[in-house]
Amino acid sequence: MKAILFALILAIITCCTSSLANAVPPMSTNRCSGDVRTVTYTVDVNFDEHSTAVVKGALALWSNGTGGRLDFAQSAHVTNKTLDIVSIGVNEFVQSLDKHNEATTLAFYDPSSNTISVISSRISNEYVLGWVMVHEIGHAIGLQHNSRTRMTWMRASISDVSVDLKLSPRLPESDRVAYWNLDTCKEIGQ
Ligand SMILES: [Zn+2]
């Protein structure tokens, strides 16, 4: 009887230990070492002063929204490790996209070169620039599109992002959680 009881307790402990382990992913030592992940970036000189400030504002939105766990440091030099943010013309837009995307894309992130390209002639104003930058930075730090809610910057089309979010730009819970999950880092305070 004692042996059965012991086995039962052991089974319960085993069950609950493993489910807890699933609920809290282990810290990834390569991506979560220390508390801050720093991304070094460059901004193309083709962006004027005002547009550069908008780009930096989009980076700050991610930095602030992740409680400073994601940090961005500007570099004067393009290296194979920097995230390069460039302004291009439509003619330079040679991505192998389908016809729809080719006609509507405002900006895109290329992981092979770690570059965010903004097709500046298609950006109608600084608000749109800010919105697409937040989205592309999301891709650059590893996020995919999210079609489950409008309260995300990661909708495939910026027109599907909540108007409330666009009028009052901030990092919504869905994007913050997506970033934590991606990095398998525990949230601050946990
Ligand atoms: Zn996208």
Boltz pocket constraint, residues with backbone or C-beta under 6 A from the ligand:
constraints:
  - pocket:
      binder: B
      contacts: [[A, 135], [A, 139], [A, 145], [A, 154], [A, 155], [A, 156]]
      max_distance: 6.0
